């Protein structure tokens, strides 16, 4: 579920991106509780979260510049 590519992020609308971000944050919490150290799963979840945040920030800046 954590595998989320930038082309997939572009296909989502605003509300879907927000819900996906909340889901990924909860999944990250669950994964970090079960594992004692960072695993490949937690790294991929963190990358997906950063992709979503970056895309949201860039779209907001593009709207503000218009």
N, CA, C and O atoms as a Maestro MAE file, in Angstrom:
{
 s_m_m2io_version
 :::
 2.0.0
}

f_m_ct {
 s_m_title
 :::
 protein
 m_atom[264] {
  # First column is atom index #
  i_m_mmod_type
  r_m_x_coord
  r_m_y_coord
  r_m_z_coord
  i_m_residue_number
  s_m_chain_name
  s_m_pdb_residue_name
  s_m_pdb_atom_name
  i_m_atomic_number
  :::
  1 25 0.813 -1.189 0.000 1 A "UNK " " N  " 7
  2 3 0.000 0.000 0.000 1 A "UNK " " CA " 6
  3 2 0.858 1.255 0.000 1 A "UNK " " C  " 6
  4 15 0.438 2.283 -0.532 1 A "UNK " " O  " 8
  5 25 2.014 1.199 0.566 2 A "UNK " " N  " 7
  6 3 2.841 2.387 0.723 2 A "UNK " " CA " 6
  7 2 3.481 2.829 -0.582 2 A "UNK " " C  " 6
  8 15 3.874 3.987 -0.724 2 A "UNK " " O  " 8
  9 25 3.587 1.915 -1.531 3 A "UNK " " N  " 7
  10 3 4.215 2.273 -2.787 3 A "UNK " " CA " 6
  11 2 3.327 3.259 -3.527 3 A "UNK " " C  " 6
  12 15 2.244 2.907 -3.994 3 A "UNK " " O  " 8
  13 25 3.795 4.495 -3.628 4 A "UNK " " N  " 7
  14 3 3.011 5.562 -4.234 4 A "UNK " " CA " 6
  15 2 3.948 6.388 -5.092 4 A "UNK " " C  " 6
  16 15 4.873 7.022 -4.586 4 A "UNK " " O  " 8
  17 25 3.708 6.378 -6.376 5 A "UNK " " N  " 7
  18 3 4.572 7.085 -7.306 5 A "UNK " " CA " 6
  19 2 3.984 8.452 -7.617 5 A "UNK " " C  " 6
  20 15 2.801 8.700 -7.385 5 A "UNK " " O  " 8
  21 25 4.823 9.334 -8.145 6 A "UNK " " N  " 7
  22 3 4.379 10.694 -8.399 6 A "UNK " " CA " 6
  23 2 3.279 10.762 -9.449 6 A "UNK " " C  " 6
  24 15 2.410 11.630 -9.373 6 A "UNK " " O  " 8
  25 25 3.301 9.863 -10.426 7 A "UNK " " N  " 7
  26 3 2.231 9.867 -11.423 7 A "UNK " " CA " 6
  27 2 0.905 9.450 -10.800 7 A "UNK " " C  " 6
  28 15 -0.155 9.891 -11.244 7 A "UNK " " O  " 8
  29 25 0.955 8.602 -9.772 8 A "UNK " " N  " 7
  30 3 -0.264 8.225 -9.061 8 A "UNK " " CA " 6
  31 2 -0.786 9.386 -8.221 8 A "UNK " " C  " 6
  32 15 -1.996 9.561 -8.082 8 A "UNK " " O  " 8
  33 25 0.111 10.167 -7.673 9 A "UNK " " N  " 7
  34 3 -0.280 11.320 -6.865 9 A "UNK " " CA " 6
  35 2 -0.975 12.356 -7.735 9 A "UNK " " C  " 6
  36 15 -1.939 12.985 -7.296 9 A "UNK " " O  " 8
  37 25 -0.502 12.541 -8.957 10 A "UNK " " N  " 7
  38 3 -1.099 13.522 -9.862 10 A "UNK " " CA " 6
  39 2 -2.524 13.150 -10.244 10 A "UNK " " C  " 6
  40 15 -3.334 14.028 -10.540 10 A "UNK " " O  " 8
  41 25 -2.837 11.864 -10.241 11 A "UNK " " N  " 7
  42 3 -4.171 11.406 -10.609 11 A "UNK " " CA " 6
  43 2 -5.196 11.649 -9.498 11 A "UNK " " C  " 6
  44 15 -6.396 11.710 -9.766 11 A "UNK " " O  " 8
  45 25 -4.735 11.787 -8.265 12 A "UNK " " N  " 7
  46 3 -5.642 11.962 -7.139 12 A "UNK " " CA " 6
  47 2 -6.134 13.400 -7.052 12 A "UNK " " C  " 6
  48 15 -5.412 14.331 -7.410 12 A "UNK " " O  " 8
  49 25 -7.366 13.580 -6.574 13 A "UNK " " N  " 7
  50 3 -7.837 14.942 -6.333 13 A "UNK " " CA " 6
  51 2 -7.454 15.352 -4.910 13 A "UNK " " C  " 6
  52 15 -6.843 14.574 -4.178 13 A "UNK " " O  " 8
  53 25 -7.813 16.567 -4.525 14 A "UNK " " N  " 7
  54 3 -7.374 17.108 -3.241 14 A "UNK " " CA " 6
  55 2 -7.845 16.279 -2.047 14 A "UNK " " C  " 6
  56 15 -7.059 15.974 -1.150 14 A "UNK " " O  " 8
  57 25 -9.100 15.923 -2.039 15 A "UNK " " N  " 7
  58 3 -9.625 15.178 -0.895 15 A "UNK " " CA " 6
  59 2 -9.016 13.774 -0.816 15 A "UNK " " C  " 6
  60 15 -8.753 13.275 0.278 15 A "UNK " " O  " 8
  61 25 -8.794 13.145 -1.955 16 A "UNK " " N  " 7
  62 3 -8.166 11.824 -1.960 16 A "UNK " " CA " 6
  63 2 -6.732 11.899 -1.457 16 A "UNK " " C  " 6
  64 15 -6.272 11.008 -0.742 16 A "UNK " " O  " 8
  65 25 -6.018 12.975 -1.836 17 A "UNK " " N  " 7
  66 3 -4.649 13.152 -1.361 17 A "UNK " " CA " 6
  67 2 -4.602 13.344 0.147 17 A "UNK " " C  " 6
  68 15 -3.715 12.812 0.814 17 A "UNK " " O  " 8
  69 25 -5.545 14.095 0.683 18 A "UNK " " N  " 7
  70 3 -5.579 14.320 2.130 18 A "UNK " " CA " 6
  71 2 -5.883 13.023 2.883 18 A "UNK " " C  " 6
  72 15 -5.258 12.742 3.906 18 A "UNK " " O  " 8
  73 25 -6.829 12.241 2.390 19 A "UNK " " N  " 7
  74 3 -7.144 10.984 3.054 19 A "UNK " " CA " 6
  75 2 -5.983 9.997 2.936 19 A "UNK " " C  " 6
  76 15 -5.701 9.257 3.878 19 A "UNK " " O  " 8
  77 25 -5.317 9.983 1.796 20 A "UNK " " N  " 7
  78 3 -4.168 9.103 1.601 20 A "UNK " " CA " 6
  79 2 -3.041 9.492 2.552 20 A "UNK " " C  " 6
  80 15 -2.359 8.629 3.104 20 A "UNK " " O  " 8
  81 25 -2.851 10.794 2.738 21 A "UNK " " N  " 7
  82 3 -1.820 11.281 3.653 21 A "UNK " " CA " 6
  83 2 -2.114 10.845 5.082 21 A "UNK " " C  " 6
  84 15 -1.205 10.423 5.797 21 A "UNK " " O  " 8
  85 25 -3.372 10.941 5.506 22 A "UNK " " N  " 7
  86 3 -3.755 10.504 6.846 22 A "UNK " " CA " 6
  87 2 -3.554 9.001 7.014 22 A "UNK " " C  " 6
  88 15 -3.079 8.547 8.055 22 A "UNK " " O  " 8
  89 25 -3.919 8.230 5.985 23 A "UNK " " N  " 7
  90 3 -3.744 6.776 6.039 23 A "UNK " " CA " 6
  91 2 -2.268 6.405 6.157 23 A "UNK " " C  " 6
  92 15 -1.899 5.527 6.936 23 A "UNK " " O  " 8
  93 25 -1.430 7.083 5.376 24 A "UNK " " N  " 7
  94 3 -0.003 6.778 5.402 24 A "UNK " " CA " 6
  95 2 0.622 7.141 6.739 24 A "UNK " " C  " 6
  96 15 1.497 6.427 7.229 24 A "UNK " " O  " 8
  97 25 0.187 8.235 7.327 25 A "UNK " " N  " 7
  98 3 0.718 8.616 8.638 25 A "UNK " " CA " 6
  99 2 0.341 7.596 9.697 25 A "UNK " " C  " 6
  100 15 1.158 7.258 10.554 25 A "UNK " " O  " 8
  101 25 -0.894 7.101 9.646 26 A "UNK " " N  " 7
  102 3 -1.310 6.065 10.598 26 A "UNK " " CA " 6
  103 2 -0.550 4.764 10.359 26 A "UNK " " C  " 6
  104 15 -0.177 4.074 11.307 26 A "UNK " " O  " 8
  105 25 -0.326 4.440 9.109 27 A "UNK " " N  " 7
  106 3 0.438 3.232 8.780 27 A "UNK " " CA " 6
  107 2 1.880 3.349 9.259 27 A "UNK " " C  " 6
  108 15 2.470 2.370 9.716 27 A "UNK " " O  " 8
  109 25 2.442 4.546 9.155 28 A "UNK " " N  " 7
  110 3 3.803 4.779 9.641 28 A "UNK " " CA " 6
  111 2 3.877 4.595 11.147 28 A "UNK " " C  " 6
  112 15 4.840 4.021 11.656 28 A "UNK " " O  " 8
  113 25 2.882 5.071 11.855 29 A "UNK " " N  " 7
  114 3 2.846 4.897 13.309 29 A "UNK " " CA " 6
  115 2 2.766 3.416 13.662 29 A "UNK " " C  " 6
  116 15 3.483 2.941 14.543 29 A "UNK " " O  " 8
  117 25 1.891 2.691 12.970 30 A "UNK " " N  " 7
  118 3 1.763 1.250 13.235 30 A "UNK " " CA " 6
  119 2 3.045 0.498 12.908 30 A "UNK " " C  " 6
  120 15 3.432 -0.413 13.639 30 A "UNK " " O  " 8
  121 25 3.709 0.871 11.814 31 A "UNK " " N  " 7
  122 3 4.929 0.182 11.411 31 A "UNK " " CA " 6
  123 2 6.076 0.486 12.368 31 A "UNK " " C  " 6
  124 15 6.896 -0.387 12.651 31 A "UNK " " O  " 8
  125 25 6.138 1.713 12.863 32 A "UNK " " N  " 7
  126 3 7.227 2.056 13.766 32 A "UNK " " CA " 6
  127 2 7.028 1.452 15.145 32 A "UNK " " C  " 6
  128 15 8.003 1.218 15.859 32 A "UNK " " O  " 8
  129 25 5.783 1.194 15.535 33 A "UNK " " N  " 7
  130 3 5.518 0.556 16.820 33 A "UNK " " CA " 6
  131 2 5.939 -0.905 16.785 33 A "UNK " " C  " 6
  132 15 6.499 -1.416 17.755 33 A "UNK " " O  " 8
  133 25 5.673 -1.577 15.673 34 A "UNK " " N  " 7
  134 3 5.984 -3.001 15.595 34 A "UNK " " CA " 6
  135 2 7.465 -3.263 15.373 34 A "UNK " " C  " 6
  136 15 7.970 -4.308 15.784 34 A "UNK " " O  " 8
  137 25 8.166 -2.346 14.737 35 A "UNK " " N  " 7
  138 3 9.585 -2.551 14.449 35 A "UNK " " CA " 6
  139 2 10.429 -1.728 15.413 35 A "UNK " " C  " 6
  140 15 10.055 -0.617 15.786 35 A "UNK " " O  " 8
  141 25 11.559 -2.277 15.810 36 A "UNK " " N  " 7
  142 3 12.449 -1.569 16.711 36 A "UNK " " CA " 6
  143 2 13.299 -0.538 15.988 36 A "UNK " " C  " 6
  144 15 13.690 0.468 16.581 36 A "UNK " " O  " 8
  145 25 13.585 -0.771 14.732 37 A "UNK " " N  " 7
  146 3 14.398 0.172 13.971 37 A "UNK " " CA " 6
  147 2 13.763 0.387 12.599 37 A "UNK " " C  " 6
  148 15 12.825 -0.313 12.217 37 A "UNK " " O  " 8
  149 25 14.284 1.352 11.878 38 A "UNK " " N  " 7
  150 3 13.719 1.681 10.568 38 A "UNK " " CA " 6
  151 2 13.926 0.525 9.599 38 A "UNK " " C  " 6
  152 15 15.036 0.020 9.437 38 A "UNK " " O  " 8
  153 25 12.868 0.131 8.980 39 A "UNK " " N  " 7
  154 3 12.941 -0.940 7.992 39 A "UNK " " CA " 6
  155 2 12.651 -0.357 6.620 39 A "UNK " " C  " 6
  156 15 12.393 0.840 6.489 39 A "UNK " " O  " 8
  157 25 12.691 -1.188 5.618 40 A "UNK " " N  " 7
  158 3 12.408 -0.740 4.253 40 A "UNK " " CA " 6
  159 2 10.964 -0.251 4.135 40 A "UNK " " C  " 6
  160 15 10.678 0.669 3.368 40 A "UNK " " O  " 8
  161 25 10.066 -0.860 4.886 41 A "UNK " " N  " 7
  162 3 8.661 -0.457 4.840 41 A "UNK " " CA " 6
  163 2 8.488 0.959 5.380 41 A "UNK " " C  " 6
  164 15 7.783 1.766 4.774 41 A "UNK " " O  " 8
  165 25 9.114 1.269 6.500 42 A "UNK " " N  " 7
  166 3 8.978 2.613 7.064 42 A "UNK " " CA " 6
  167 2 9.619 3.659 6.159 42 A "UNK " " C  " 6
  168 15 9.114 4.776 6.043 42 A "UNK " " O  " 8
  169 25 10.723 3.303 5.524 43 A "UNK " " N  " 7
  170 3 11.360 4.244 4.602 43 A "UNK " " CA " 6
  171 2 10.462 4.547 3.416 43 A "UNK " " C  " 6
  172 15 10.362 5.699 2.992 43 A "UNK " " O  " 8
  173 25 9.808 3.530 2.878 44 A "UNK " " N  " 7
  174 3 8.923 3.728 1.731 44 A "UNK " " CA " 6
  175 2 7.693 4.544 2.128 44 A "UNK " " C  " 6
  176 15 7.217 5.368 1.347 44 A "UNK " " O  " 8
  177 25 7.188 4.323 3.315 45 A "UNK " " N  " 7
  178 3 6.049 5.112 3.793 45 A "UNK " " CA " 6
  179 2 6.445 6.572 3.940 45 A "UNK " " C  " 6
  180 15 5.686 7.463 3.559 45 A "UNK " " O  " 8
  181 25 7.622 6.824 4.486 46 A "UNK " " N  " 7
  182 3 8.102 8.198 4.634 46 A "UNK " " CA " 6
  183 2 8.279 8.867 3.281 46 A "UNK " " C  " 6
  184 15 7.969 10.049 3.132 46 A "UNK " " O  " 8
  185 25 8.764 8.142 2.311 47 A "UNK " " N  " 7
  186 3 8.924 8.698 0.962 47 A "UNK " " CA " 6
  187 2 7.574 9.041 0.342 47 A "UNK " " C  " 6
  188 15 7.434 10.077 -0.307 47 A "UNK " " O  " 8
  189 25 6.594 8.185 0.537 48 A "UNK " " N  " 7
  190 3 5.260 8.439 -0.013 48 A "UNK " " CA " 6
  191 2 4.632 9.660 0.644 48 A "UNK " " C  " 6
  192 15 3.984 10.463 -0.028 48 A "UNK " " O  " 8
  193 25 4.819 9.806 1.949 49 A "UNK " " N  " 7
  194 3 4.301 10.975 2.654 49 A "UNK " " CA " 6
  195 2 4.962 12.243 2.129 49 A "UNK " " C  " 6
  196 15 4.292 13.251 1.907 49 A "UNK " " O  " 8
  197 25 6.264 12.191 1.933 50 A "UNK " " N  " 7
  198 3 6.962 13.381 1.434 50 A "UNK " " CA " 6
  199 2 6.543 13.713 0.007 50 A "UNK " " C  " 6
  200 15 6.482 14.888 -0.354 50 A "UNK " " O  " 8
  201 25 6.255 12.712 -0.804 51 A "UNK " " N  " 7
  202 3 5.761 12.970 -2.162 51 A "UNK " " CA " 6
  203 2 4.430 13.710 -2.122 51 A "UNK " " C  " 6
  204 15 4.220 14.671 -2.862 51 A "UNK " " O  " 8
  205 25 3.539 13.258 -1.257 52 A "UNK " " N  " 7
  206 3 2.230 13.896 -1.140 52 A "UNK " " CA " 6
  207 2 2.355 15.336 -0.643 52 A "UNK " " C  " 6
  208 15 1.709 16.238 -1.176 52 A "UNK " " O  " 8
  209 25 3.174 15.546 0.365 53 A "UNK " " N  " 7
  210 3 3.347 16.890 0.916 53 A "UNK " " CA " 6
  211 2 3.975 17.818 -0.117 53 A "UNK " " C  " 6
  212 15 3.551 18.965 -0.257 53 A "UNK " " O  " 8
  213 25 4.966 17.339 -0.829 54 A "UNK " " N  " 7
  214 3 5.628 18.146 -1.849 54 A "UNK " " CA " 6
  215 2 4.668 18.515 -2.968 54 A "UNK " " C  " 6
  216 15 4.650 19.657 -3.425 54 A "UNK " " O  " 8
  217 25 3.874 17.554 -3.406 55 A "UNK " " N  " 7
  218 3 2.911 17.826 -4.476 55 A "UNK " " CA " 6
  219 2 1.859 18.829 -4.022 55 A "UNK " " C  " 6
  220 15 1.488 19.726 -4.778 55 A "UNK " " O  " 8
  221 25 1.376 18.681 -2.785 56 A "UNK " " N  " 7
  222 3 0.395 19.627 -2.252 56 A "UNK " " CA " 6
  223 2 0.978 21.032 -2.183 56 A "UNK " " C  " 6
  224 15 0.312 22.007 -2.530 56 A "UNK " " O  " 8
  225 25 2.216 21.129 -1.738 57 A "UNK " " N  " 7
  226 3 2.863 22.431 -1.604 57 A "UNK " " CA " 6
  227 2 3.080 23.072 -2.982 57 A "UNK " " C  " 6
  228 15 2.866 24.274 -3.138 57 A "UNK " " O  " 8
  229 25 3.493 22.299 -3.964 58 A "UNK " " N  " 7
  230 3 3.740 22.860 -5.298 58 A "UNK " " CA " 6
  231 2 2.449 23.302 -5.965 58 A "UNK " " C  " 6
  232 15 2.438 24.309 -6.673 58 A "UNK " " O  " 8
  233 25 1.356 22.570 -5.753 59 A "UNK " " N  " 7
  234 3 0.089 22.979 -6.350 59 A "UNK " " CA " 6
  235 2 -0.449 24.242 -5.684 59 A "UNK " " C  " 6
  236 15 -1.036 25.088 -6.358 59 A "UNK " " O  " 8
  237 25 -0.259 24.381 -4.381 60 A "UNK " " N  " 7
  238 3 -0.689 25.597 -3.694 60 A "UNK " " CA " 6
  239 2 0.106 26.812 -4.176 60 A "UNK " " C  " 6
  240 15 -0.458 27.888 -4.373 60 A "UNK " " O  " 8
  241 25 1.407 26.637 -4.366 61 A "UNK " " N  " 7
  242 3 2.242 27.741 -4.855 61 A "UNK " " CA " 6
  243 2 1.846 28.124 -6.273 61 A "UNK " " C  " 6
  244 15 1.847 29.306 -6.616 61 A "UNK " " O  " 8
  245 25 1.511 27.150 -7.093 62 A "UNK " " N  " 7
  246 3 1.101 27.435 -8.471 62 A "UNK " " CA " 6
  247 2 -0.222 28.206 -8.481 62 A "UNK " " C  " 6
  248 15 -0.413 29.097 -9.308 62 A "UNK " " O  " 8
  249 25 -1.134 27.867 -7.566 63 A "UNK " " N  " 7
  250 3 -2.394 28.596 -7.502 63 A "UNK " " CA " 6
  251 2 -2.205 30.015 -6.997 63 A "UNK " " C  " 6
  252 15 -2.892 30.932 -7.447 63 A "UNK " " O  " 8
  253 25 -1.278 30.203 -6.063 64 A "UNK " " N  " 7
  254 3 -1.025 31.528 -5.514 64 A "UNK " " CA " 6
  255 2 -0.335 32.438 -6.524 64 A "UNK " " C  " 6
  256 15 -0.516 33.655 -6.473 64 A "UNK " " O  " 8
  257 25 0.440 31.886 -7.427 65 A "UNK " " N  " 7
  258 3 1.170 32.687 -8.414 65 A "UNK " " CA " 6
  259 2 0.285 33.153 -9.556 65 A "UNK " " C  " 6
  260 15 0.666 34.058 -10.298 65 A "UNK " " O  " 8
  261 25 -0.886 32.556 -9.711 66 A "UNK " " N  " 7
  262 3 -1.775 32.953 -10.816 66 A "UNK " " CA " 6
  263 2 -2.442 34.262 -10.562 66 A "UNK " " C  " 6
  264 15 -3.218 34.732 -11.393 66 A "UNK " " O  " 8
  :::
 }
 m_bond[263] {
  # First column is bond index #
  i_m_from
  i_m_to
  i_m_order
  :::
  1 1 2 1
  2 2 3 1
  3 3 4 2
  4 3 5 1
  5 5 6 1
  6 6 7 1
  7 7 8 2
  8 7 9 1
  9 9 10 1
  10 10 11 1
  11 11 12 2
  12 11 13 1
  13 13 14 1
  14 14 15 1
  15 15 16 2
  16 15 17 1
  17 17 18 1
  18 18 19 1
  19 19 20 2
  20 19 21 1
  21 21 22 1
  22 22 23 1
  23 23 24 2
  24 23 25 1
  25 25 26 1
  26 26 27 1
  27 27 28 2
  28 27 29 1
  29 29 30 1
  30 30 31 1
  31 31 32 2
  32 31 33 1
  33 33 34 1
  34 34 35 1
  35 35 36 2
  36 35 37 1
  37 37 38 1
  38 38 39 1
  39 39 40 2
  40 39 41 1
  41 41 42 1
  42 42 43 1
  43 43 44 2
  44 43 45 1
  45 45 46 1
  46 46 47 1
  47 47 48 2
  48 47 49 1
  49 49 50 1
  50 50 51 1
  51 51 52 2
  52 51 53 1
  53 53 54 1
  54 54 55 1
  55 55 56 2
  56 55 57 1
  57 57 58 1
  58 58 59 1
  59 59 60 2
  60 59 61 1
  61 61 62 1
  62 62 63 1
  63 63 64 2
  64 63 65 1
  65 65 66 1
  66 66 67 1
  67 67 68 2
  68 67 69 1
  69 69 70 1
  70 70 71 1
  71 71 72 2
  72 71 73 1
  73 73 74 1
  74 74 75 1
  75 75 76 2
  76 75 77 1
  77 77 78 1
  78 78 79 1
  79 79 80 2
  80 79 81 1
  81 81 82 1
  82 82 83 1
  83 83 84 2
  84 83 85 1
  85 85 86 1
  86 86 87 1
  87 87 88 2
  88 87 89 1
  89 89 90 1
  90 90 91 1
  91 91 92 2
  92 91 93 1
  93 93 94 1
  94 94 95 1
  95 95 96 2
  96 95 97 1
  97 97 98 1
  98 98 99 1
  99 99 100 2
  100 99 101 1
  101 101 102 1
  102 102 103 1
  103 103 104 2
  104 103 105 1
  105 105 106 1
  106 106 107 1
  107 107 108 2
  108 107 109 1
  109 109 110 1
  110 110 111 1
  111 111 112 2
  112 111 113 1
  113 113 114 1
  114 114 115 1
  115 115 116 2
  116 115 117 1
  117 117 118 1
  118 118 119 1
  119 119 120 2
  120 119 121 1
  121 121 122 1
  122 122 123 1
  123 123 124 2
  124 123 125 1
  125 125 126 1
  126 126 127 1
  127 127 128 2
  128 127 129 1
  129 129 130 1
  130 130 131 1
  131 131 132 2
  132 131 133 1
  133 133 134 1
  134 134 135 1
  135 135 136 2
  136 135 137 1
  137 137 138 1
  138 138 139 1
  139 139 140 2
  140 139 141 1
  141 141 142 1
  142 142 143 1
  143 143 144 2
  144 143 145 1
  145 145 146 1
  146 146 147 1
  147 147 148 2
  148 147 149 1
  149 149 150 1
  150 150 151 1
  151 151 152 2
  152 151 153 1
  153 153 154 1
  154 154 155 1
  155 155 156 2
  156 155 157 1
  157 157 158 1
  158 158 159 1
  159 159 160 2
  160 159 161 1
  161 161 162 1
  162 162 163 1
  163 163 164 2
  164 163 165 1
  165 165 166 1
  166 166 167 1
  167 167 168 2
  168 167 169 1
  169 169 170 1
  170 170 171 1
  171 171 172 2
  172 171 173 1
  173 173 174 1
  174 174 175 1
  175 175 176 2
  176 175 177 1
  177 177 178 1
  178 178 179 1
  179 179 180 2
  180 179 181 1
  181 181 182 1
  182 182 183 1
  183 183 184 2
  184 183 185 1
  185 185 186 1
  186 186 187 1
  187 187 188 2
  188 187 189 1
  189 189 190 1
  190 190 191 1
  191 191 192 2
  192 191 193 1
  193 193 194 1
  194 194 195 1
  195 195 196 2
  196 195 197 1
  197 197 198 1
  198 198 199 1
  199 199 200 2
  200 199 201 1
  201 201 202 1
  202 202 203 1
  203 203 204 2
  204 203 205 1
  205 205 206 1
  206 206 207 1
  207 207 208 2
  208 207 209 1
  209 209 210 1
  210 210 211 1
  211 211 212 2
  212 211 213 1
  213 213 214 1
  214 214 215 1
  215 215 216 2
  216 215 217 1
  217 217 218 1
  218 218 219 1
  219 219 220 2
  220 219 221 1
  221 221 222 1
  222 222 223 1
  223 223 224 2
  224 223 225 1
  225 225 226 1
  226 226 227 1
  227 227 228 2
  228 227 229 1
  229 229 230 1
  230 230 231 1
  231 231 232 2
  232 231 233 1
  233 233 234 1
  234 234 235 1
  235 235 236 2
  236 235 237 1
  237 237 238 1
  238 238 239 1
  239 239 240 2
  240 239 241 1
  241 241 242 1
  242 242 243 1
  243 243 244 2
  244 243 245 1
  245 245 246 1
  246 246 247 1
  247 247 248 2
  248 247 249 1
  249 249 250 1
  250 250 251 1
  251 251 252 2
  252 251 253 1
  253 253 254 1
  254 254 255 1
  255 255 256 2
  256 255 257 1
  257 257 258 1
  258 258 259 1
  259 259 260 2
  260 259 261 1
  261 261 262 1
  262 262 263 1
  263 263 264 2
  :::
 }
}
